[in-house]
Amino acid sequence: MLLKNKYLWFSTMFVIIQQIFLAISTYYIAVAGESLSKNRANEVLGYITLFFLFALGAYFFSSIAEFTKLKLSNSLWNNYTNDMYHKIKFNMPISANSNKKLVTNWLTGEAPGTFGEISSFIVDIVSLYCNVLFTLGIFFITLGYILSSVMTISIFVSLLLIRVLRHKISNYASNIQNSKLQLFVNINSIWDIFQFGNNRIIEEKSAIFKTRANEYFNYSEKYMILEQFIACFPVYITIPLIMIIMYNINATNSLILGGFVAVLPRSLQLFGNVHSLSLYNSKILFIRAKYKNLKNFLSAIKKQDLLGQVQQSEIIILNTHTHSRMHTADLIDLISDNKPSNGRICISGSNGVGKSSLLKILKQCSSADSILLMPGVSFKDFCNDGSTGEKQLEQLYEILQMNDQKLLLDEWDANLDQNNLRKIDLLLDEISKKTLVIEIRHSKYA
């Protein structure tokens, strides 16, 4: 998914070109410093001009890289969301409302944020590595191997720290991602709790929210401390070594000193980039763990044993046109058959015997040629604040106009007054002459 994305390669290509231009500009400013040390002032202006020209080119390609980075993030999230919905399509074992909340929060919260983070991370780490390596290459050419080698040490120290602490980093990544998801899932109910609950409920739920928030904050803060240690330690080693070497450079090395003074701002930027590179090195495992969680998210959510939840001996299945009773297996065979069928079948039984689970099994069997309408399921975005019954009635009328081959209705009559209940009931009778209607009724079937 990631490596096949064209915007990934566009972004990395433009950022590499940007860093090549920056490296060339650094070379010319170093040469300008050397020319100034040799009292060749007539050459300095030309080198400074080239420095600015390549610097402008670097900023141009940087802007293009930023745009393609955004395109990368958007396309990754879009492709991931489409792929996720195709995987949950007609997948009834994961149709629990708790999974709906998890997937919704994941796709609207964690997934887009993580893809934005991944996109920025990839482009930025390529930029940083190119910046550091190209700059060091220029320093080797203009300043000699001693100073440049000392600067190179910081990179190896950073990589060594990453290797030593890799397991701790990966654990923090998973813990931060999971605790954040649990925190956001809990947020969904906060509105209802504070609007409609009493003080006891508010206190209990607030305590749970606080615990989950503190867990997320704790993992985040601990990782930040570890990350900053990894980032700062290599720089703290390298800068004192460079200062010692600089104090030991004698007057005969004025050319080196002149070049070093010319690129001193670039040297400070290099250390800043080494610091950033250490941060990004520590995040490689962190980002990889988060990306792995994105890929494996759906396989990790809870699945229901729908057939095991159906107590067949406690469920009554009645064909209301012929007033004949059916067995569960016969109903499953009927709806699994691709042949057109019609009629109106009512499923009844006590609470908890698996009536809704049976409807989900039927939906799984009939897949694309059926519609399952359950409490809490909506096929449209309502633009008004009408009552539950009004919204349900509006959705029912819309579904009943579709003339699908099979309609599976779970307590469609809940929240409807008697007048509307009779209207829908008569409409279902008419529709059932050419469509198979299987229903669970909230009120007693008449």
VEXDREN-2710 file (C-alpha; in Angstrom, 1 decimal):
% VEXDREN-2710
k/r/px/py/pz
1/MET/0.0/0.0/0.0
2/LEU/2.7/2.5/1.0
3/LEU/5.5/1.5/-1.4
4/LYS/3.2/1.4/-4.4
5/ASN/2.0/4.9/-3.8
6/LYS/3.3/7.2/-6.6
7/TYR/3.2/10.2/-4.3
8/LEU/5.7/8.6/-2.0
9/TRP/8.3/8.4/-4.8
10/PHE/7.5/11.9/-6.0
11/SER/8.0/13.3/-2.5
12/THR/11.3/11.6/-1.9
13/MET/12.6/12.5/-5.3
14/PHE/11.8/16.2/-4.8
15/VAL/13.2/16.3/-1.3
16/ILE/16.5/14.6/-2.5
17/ILE/16.8/17.2/-5.2
18/GLN/16.2/19.9/-2.6
19/GLN/19.0/18.6/-0.4
20/ILE/21.4/18.3/-3.4
21/PHE/20.8/22.0/-4.1
22/LEU/21.4/22.9/-0.5
23/ALA/24.6/20.9/-0.4
24/ILE/25.9/22.6/-3.5
25/SER/25.0/26.0/-2.0
26/THR/27.0/25.0/1.1
27/TYR/29.9/24.1/-1.1
28/TYR/29.9/27.5/-2.7
29/ILE/29.7/29.5/0.6
30/ALA/32.6/27.4/1.9
31/VAL/34.6/28.1/-1.2
32/ALA/33.7/31.8/-0.8
33/GLY/35.1/31.7/2.8
34/GLU/38.3/30.1/1.6
35/SER/38.7/32.7/-1.2
36/LEU/38.3/35.4/1.3
37/SER/41.0/33.9/3.5
38/LYS/43.3/33.9/0.5
39/ASN/42.5/37.6/-0.2
40/ARG/40.8/36.7/-3.5
41/ALA/37.9/39.1/-3.0
42/ASN/37.1/39.3/-6.7
43/GLU/36.0/35.6/-6.6
44/VAL/33.8/35.9/-3.5
45/LEU/30.9/37.7/-5.1
46/GLY/30.5/35.0/-7.8
47/TYR/30.5/32.2/-5.3
48/ILE/28.0/34.0/-3.1
49/THR/25.7/34.5/-6.2
50/LEU/25.9/30.7/-6.9
51/PHE/25.1/30.1/-3.2
52/PHE/21.9/32.1/-3.4
53/LEU/20.8/30.6/-6.7
54/PHE/21.1/27.0/-5.5
55/ALA/19.5/28.0/-2.2
56/LEU/16.5/29.4/-4.1
57/GLY/16.3/26.2/-6.1
58/ALA/16.3/24.2/-2.9
59/TYR/13.3/26.2/-1.5
60/PHE/11.4/25.7/-4.8
61/PHE/11.8/21.9/-4.6
62/SER/11.0/22.0/-0.9
63/SER/7.6/23.6/-1.7
64/ILE/6.8/20.9/-4.3
65/ALA/7.9/18.2/-1.8
66/GLU/5.5/19.6/0.8
67/PHE/2.6/19.5/-1.6
68/THR/3.3/15.9/-2.7
69/LYS/3.6/14.9/1.0
70/LEU/0.1/16.1/1.6
71/LYS/-1.1/14.2/-1.5
72/LEU/0.6/11.1/-0.1
73/SER/-1.2/11.5/3.3
74/ASN/-4.6/12.0/1.7
75/SER/-4.2/9.1/-0.8
76/LEU/-3.0/6.7/1.9
77/TRP/-6.0/7.5/4.2
78/ASN/-8.5/7.4/1.3
79/ASN/-7.2/4.0/0.0
80/TYR/-7.0/2.6/3.6
81/THR/-10.6/3.7/4.3
82/ASN/-12.0/2.2/1.1
83/ASP/-10.1/-1.0/1.7
84/MET/-11.4/-1.2/5.3
85/TYR/-15.0/-0.8/4.2
86/HIS/-14.6/-3.5/1.6
87/LYS/-13.2/-5.8/4.2
88/ILE/-16.2/-5.2/6.6
89/LYS/-18.7/-5.5/3.7
90/PHE/-21.3/-8.1/4.7
91/ASN/-19.0/-9.3/7.5
92/MET/-21.6/-10.0/10.1
93/PRO/-19.4/-11.6/12.8
94/ILE/-17.8/-8.1/13.4
95/SER/-21.1/-6.2/13.2
96/ALA/-21.4/-5.5/17.0
97/ASN/-22.1/-1.9/17.9
98/SER/-18.9/-1.8/20.0
99/ASN/-16.9/-2.7/16.8
100/LYS/-18.7/0.0/14.9
101/LYS/-17.6/2.6/17.5
102/LEU/-14.0/1.2/17.4
103/VAL/-13.8/1.3/13.6
104/THR/-15.4/4.7/13.3
105/ASN/-13.1/6.2/15.9
106/TRP/-10.1/4.5/14.2
107/LEU/-11.0/5.8/10.7
108/THR/-11.8/9.3/11.8
109/GLY/-9.2/9.7/14.5
110/GLU/-6.2/7.4/14.6
111/ALA/-5.9/6.5/10.9
112/PRO/-5.8/10.0/9.3
113/GLY/-3.5/11.2/12.0
114/THR/-1.2/8.2/11.6
115/PHE/-1.1/8.5/7.8
116/GLY/-0.2/12.2/8.1
117/GLU/2.5/11.3/10.6
118/ILE/3.8/8.5/8.4
119/SER/3.9/10.8/5.3
120/SER/5.7/13.6/7.1
121/PHE/8.1/11.1/8.7
122/ILE/9.1/9.4/5.5
123/VAL/9.7/12.7/3.6
124/ASP/11.4/14.4/6.6
125/ILE/13.7/11.5/7.4
126/VAL/14.8/11.2/3.8
127/SER/15.4/15.0/3.8
128/LEU/17.4/14.8/7.1
129/TYR/19.6/11.9/6.0
130/CYS/20.3/13.6/2.6
131/ASN/21.0/16.9/4.4
132/VAL/23.4/15.3/6.9
133/LEU/25.2/13.0/4.4
134/PHE/25.5/15.6/1.7
135/THR/26.6/18.3/4.2
136/LEU/29.2/16.0/5.6
137/GLY/30.4/15.2/2.1
138/ILE/30.9/18.9/1.4
139/PHE/32.6/19.3/4.8
140/PHE/35.0/16.5/3.9
141/ILE/35.9/18.3/0.7
142/THR/36.2/21.8/2.2
143/LEU/37.2/21.3/5.9
144/GLY/39.2/18.0/5.8
145/TYR/38.5/14.6/7.3
146/ILE/39.2/15.4/11.0
147/LEU/36.3/17.8/11.8
148/SER/34.0/15.9/9.4
149/SER/34.8/12.6/11.0
150/VAL/33.9/13.9/14.5
151/MET/30.6/15.2/13.2
152/THR/30.0/11.7/11.7
153/ILE/30.3/10.1/15.1
154/SER/27.0/11.6/16.2
155/ILE/25.1/9.6/13.6
156/PHE/26.6/6.3/14.6
157/VAL/26.0/7.0/18.3
158/SER/22.3/7.7/17.5
159/LEU/22.0/4.5/15.5
160/LEU/23.6/2.5/18.4
161/LEU/21.1/4.0/20.9
162/ILE/18.2/3.1/18.6
163/ARG/19.4/-0.5/18.4
164/VAL/19.8/-0.9/22.2
165/LEU/16.4/0.7/22.9
166/ARG/14.4/-0.7/20.0
167/HIS/12.1/-3.0/22.0
168/LYS/11.2/-0.3/24.5
169/ILE/10.3/2.1/21.6
170/SER/8.1/-0.5/19.9
171/ASN/6.2/-1.2/23.1
172/TYR/5.6/2.6/23.7
173/ALA/4.2/2.9/20.1
174/SER/1.6/0.1/20.6
175/ASN/0.7/1.3/24.1
176/ILE/0.3/4.9/23.0
177/GLN/-1.9/3.9/20.0
178/ASN/-4.1/1.5/22.0
179/SER/-4.6/3.8/25.0
180/LYS/-5.4/6.7/22.7
181/LEU/-8.1/4.6/20.9
182/GLN/-9.7/3.5/24.2
183/LEU/-9.7/7.1/25.4
184/PHE/-11.4/8.4/22.3
185/VAL/-14.0/5.6/22.3
186/ASN/-14.9/6.6/25.9
187/ILE/-15.3/10.2/24.7
188/ASN/-18.3/9.2/22.5
189/SER/-20.5/8.7/25.6
190/ILE/-19.4/11.8/27.5
191/TRP/-22.0/14.0/25.9
192/ASP/-24.9/11.7/26.9
193/ILE/-23.5/11.2/30.4
194/PHE/-23.2/14.9/31.2
195/GLN/-26.4/15.8/29.5
196/PHE/-28.7/13.0/30.7
197/GLY/-27.0/11.2/33.6
198/ASN/-27.2/11.8/37.3
199/ASN/-24.3/12.8/39.6
200/ARG/-23.4/9.2/40.4
201/ILE/-23.2/8.2/36.7
202/ILE/-21.2/11.3/35.9
203/GLU/-18.7/10.7/38.8
204/GLU/-18.2/7.0/37.8
205/LYS/-17.8/7.6/34.1
206/SER/-15.6/10.7/34.7
207/ALA/-13.3/8.5/36.9
208/ILE/-13.0/6.0/34.0
209/PHE/-12.3/8.7/31.6
210/LYS/-9.6/10.2/33.8
211/THR/-7.9/6.8/34.3
212/ARG/-7.8/6.2/30.5
213/ALA/-6.6/9.8/29.9
214/ASN/-3.8/9.4/32.5
215/GLU/-2.8/6.1/31.0
216/TYR/-2.4/7.7/27.5
217/PHE/-0.6/10.8/28.9
218/ASN/1.8/8.6/31.0
219/TYR/2.8/6.5/27.9
220/SER/3.2/9.7/25.8
221/GLU/5.3/11.5/28.4
222/LYS/7.6/8.5/29.0
223/TYR/8.2/8.1/25.3
224/MET/9.0/11.8/25.0
225/ILE/11.7/11.6/27.7
226/LEU/13.2/8.6/25.9
227/GLU/13.0/10.3/22.6
228/GLN/14.8/13.5/23.8
229/PHE/17.5/11.4/25.4
230/ILE/18.2/9.6/22.1
231/ALA/18.2/12.9/20.3
232/CYS/20.4/15.0/22.6
233/PHE/23.0/12.5/23.7
234/PRO/24.9/12.3/20.3
235/VAL/25.1/16.1/20.0
236/TYR/26.4/16.4/23.6
237/ILE/29.3/14.1/22.7
238/THR/30.2/15.6/19.4
239/ILE/30.2/19.4/20.1
240/PRO/32.8/19.2/22.9
241/LEU/35.1/17.1/20.6
242/ILE/34.8/19.7/17.8
243/MET/35.6/22.5/20.3
244/ILE/38.7/20.6/21.4
245/ILE/39.9/20.1/17.8
246/MET/39.2/23.7/16.9
247/TYR/41.3/25.0/19.8
248/ASN/44.2/22.8/18.6
249/ILE/44.1/24.1/15.0
250/ASN/47.1/26.4/14.7
251/ALA/47.5/29.5/12.5
252/THR/48.9/27.6/9.6
253/ASN/45.4/26.1/9.1
254/SER/43.8/29.5/8.5
255/LEU/42.2/28.2/5.3
256/ILE/40.3/25.5/7.3
257/LEU/39.3/28.1/9.9
258/GLY/38.1/30.5/7.1
259/GLY/36.1/27.7/5.5
260/PHE/34.7/26.7/8.9
261/VAL/33.7/30.2/9.8
262/ALA/31.9/30.5/6.4
263/VAL/29.9/27.4/7.0
264/LEU/29.4/27.9/10.7
265/PRO/25.7/28.6/10.4
266/ARG/25.4/25.4/8.3
267/SER/27.4/23.6/11.0
268/LEU/24.9/24.7/13.6
269/GLN/22.1/23.6/11.2
270/LEU/23.9/20.3/10.8
271/PHE/23.9/19.7/14.5
272/GLY/20.3/20.6/14.7
273/ASN/19.6/18.1/11.9
274/VAL/21.6/15.4/13.7
275/HIS/19.5/16.1/16.7
276/SER/16.3/15.8/14.6
277/LEU/17.8/12.8/12.8
278/SER/18.2/11.1/16.2
279/LEU/14.6/11.8/17.0
280/TYR/13.5/10.3/13.7
281/ASN/15.8/7.3/14.1
282/SER/14.0/6.6/17.4
283/LYS/10.7/7.0/15.6
284/ILE/11.5/4.5/12.9
285/LEU/10.4/1.6/15.1
286/PHE/7.6/3.8/16.6
287/ILE/6.2/4.6/13.1
288/ARG/6.7/1.0/11.9
289/ALA/4.7/-0.3/14.9
290/LYS/1.9/2.2/14.3
291/TYR/1.8/1.3/10.6
292/LYS/1.7/-2.4/11.4
293/ASN/-1.3/-1.7/13.8
294/LEU/-3.1/0.0/10.9
295/LYS/-2.7/-3.0/8.7
296/ASN/-3.7/-5.5/11.4
297/PHE/-6.5/-3.5/13.1
298/LEU/-9.4/-5.3/11.6
299/SER/-8.1/-8.7/12.4
300/ALA/-7.7/-7.8/16.0
301/ILE/-11.2/-6.7/16.7
302/LYS/-13.7/-9.0/18.5
303/LYS/-15.8/-11.4/16.3
304/GLN/-19.1/-12.9/17.3
305/ASP/-20.1/-16.6/17.0
306/LEU/-23.5/-15.7/15.5
307/LEU/-24.7/-19.3/15.1
308/GLY/-23.7/-20.1/18.7
309/GLN/-25.9/-17.2/19.9
310/VAL/-29.0/-18.6/18.2
311/GLN/-31.1/-20.7/20.5
312/GLN/-33.0/-22.5/17.8
313/SER/-35.5/-24.2/20.1
314/GLU/-36.5/-20.9/21.6
315/ILE/-37.2/-19.1/18.3
316/ILE/-40.5/-19.3/16.4
317/ILE/-40.4/-18.7/12.6
318/LEU/-43.8/-18.2/11.1
319/ASN/-44.8/-17.6/7.4
320/THR/-47.6/-15.1/8.0
321/HIS/-49.1/-15.7/4.5
322/THR/-49.5/-19.5/4.9
323/HIS/-49.4/-19.5/8.7
324/SER/-46.9/-22.4/8.6
325/ARG/-43.9/-22.7/10.8
326/MET/-40.3/-23.1/9.6
327/HIS/-37.1/-24.5/11.0
328/THR/-34.0/-22.3/11.2
329/ALA/-32.2/-24.4/8.7
330/ASP/-35.0/-24.1/6.2
331/LEU/-35.0/-20.3/6.5
332/ILE/-31.3/-20.2/6.0
333/ASP/-31.7/-22.4/2.9
334/LEU/-34.5/-20.2/1.6
335/ILE/-32.5/-17.0/1.8
336/SER/-29.3/-18.6/0.6
337/ASP/-31.1/-19.6/-2.6
338/ASN/-30.4/-17.2/-5.4
339/LYS/-33.8/-17.8/-6.9
340/PRO/-36.4/-15.0/-6.6
341/SER/-38.7/-15.5/-3.6
342/ASN/-41.5/-13.6/-1.9
343/GLY/-43.6/-13.8/1.3
344/ARG/-43.5/-12.4/4.7
345/ILE/-41.8/-14.3/7.6
346/CYS/-41.9/-13.3/11.2
347/ILE/-39.2/-14.3/13.7
348/SER/-40.3/-14.2/17.4
349/GLY/-39.0/-15.3/20.7
350/SER/-37.9/-14.1/24.1
351/ASN/-35.2/-11.5/24.6
352/GLY/-31.7/-12.9/24.3
353/VAL/-32.5/-16.0/22.3
354/GLY/-30.6/-14.8/19.2
355/LYS/-33.2/-13.4/16.9
356/SER/-31.0/-10.5/15.8
357/SER/-28.1/-12.9/15.4
358/LEU/-30.2/-15.0/13.1
359/LEU/-31.0/-12.0/11.0
360/LYS/-27.2/-11.3/10.7
361/ILE/-26.6/-14.9/9.6
362/LEU/-29.3/-14.5/6.9
363/LYS/-27.7/-11.3/5.8
364/GLN/-24.3/-13.1/5.6
365/CYS/-25.9/-15.8/3.5
366/SER/-27.8/-13.4/1.1
367/SER/-25.0/-10.8/1.0
368/ALA/-25.5/-8.4/-1.9
369/ASP/-29.2/-9.0/-2.7
370/SER/-30.6/-8.1/0.7
371/ILE/-31.0/-5.2/3.1
372/LEU/-30.8/-5.6/6.8
373/LEU/-32.3/-2.7/8.9
374/MET/-31.6/-2.9/12.6
375/PRO/-32.0/-0.5/15.6
376/GLY/-29.2/2.0/15.5
377/VAL/-28.5/1.4/11.8
378/SER/-28.9/4.3/9.4
379/PHE/-28.4/4.4/5.6
380/LYS/-28.7/8.2/5.4
381/ASP/-27.5/11.3/7.1
382/PHE/-30.4/13.1/8.7
383/CYS/-30.3/16.9/8.4
384/ASN/-33.0/17.6/11.0
385/ASP/-33.5/16.9/14.6
386/GLY/-36.7/15.0/14.3
387/SER/-37.8/12.3/16.7
388/THR/-36.5/8.8/16.6
389/GLY/-39.8/7.6/15.2
390/GLU/-39.8/10.2/12.5
391/LYS/-36.3/9.3/11.4
392/GLN/-37.1/5.6/11.5
393/LEU/-40.3/6.2/9.4
394/GLU/-38.4/8.3/6.8
395/GLN/-35.7/5.6/6.5
396/LEU/-38.3/2.8/6.3
397/TYR/-40.2/4.5/3.5
398/GLU/-36.9/5.1/1.6
399/ILE/-35.9/1.4/1.9
400/LEU/-39.2/0.1/1.0
401/GLN/-39.1/2.0/-2.3
402/MET/-35.9/0.1/-3.4
403/ASN/-37.8/-3.1/-4.4
404/ASP/-34.9/-5.3/-3.3
405/GLN/-35.2/-9.1/-3.5
406/LYS/-34.9/-9.6/0.3
407/LEU/-35.7/-7.3/3.2
408/LEU/-34.5/-8.2/6.7
409/LEU/-36.1/-5.9/9.4
410/ASP/-35.3/-6.0/13.0
411/GLU/-38.0/-4.3/15.2
412/TRP/-38.9/-1.9/12.5
413/ASP/-42.1/-1.1/14.4
414/ALA/-40.3/0.2/17.5
415/ASN/-41.0/3.9/18.2
416/LEU/-43.9/4.1/15.7
417/ASP/-47.4/5.1/16.6
418/GLN/-50.3/2.9/15.7
419/ASN/-51.3/5.0/12.7
420/ASN/-47.8/4.8/11.0
421/LEU/-47.4/1.2/12.2
422/ARG/-50.6/0.2/10.2
423/LYS/-49.4/2.1/7.1
424/ILE/-46.0/0.4/7.1
425/ASP/-47.7/-3.0/7.9
426/LEU/-50.0/-2.6/4.8
427/LEU/-47.1/-1.5/2.7
428/LEU/-45.0/-4.6/3.7
429/ASP/-47.9/-6.8/2.9
430/GLU/-48.0/-5.3/-0.6
431/ILE/-44.2/-5.5/-1.1
432/SER/-44.1/-9.1/0.2
433/LYS/-46.1/-10.2/-2.9
434/LYS/-42.9/-9.8/-5.0
435/THR/-40.2/-9.5/-2.3
436/LEU/-39.2/-11.8/0.6
437/VAL/-39.6/-9.9/3.9
438/ILE/-38.2/-11.4/7.1
439/GLU/-38.9/-9.4/10.2
440/ILE/-38.6/-9.3/14.0
441/ARG/-41.5/-7.3/15.5
442/HIS/-41.2/-5.1/18.6
443/SER/-44.9/-5.2/19.3
444/LYS/-47.1/-8.3/19.3
445/TYR/-47.7/-9.5/15.7
446/ALA/-51.3/-9.1/14.7
END
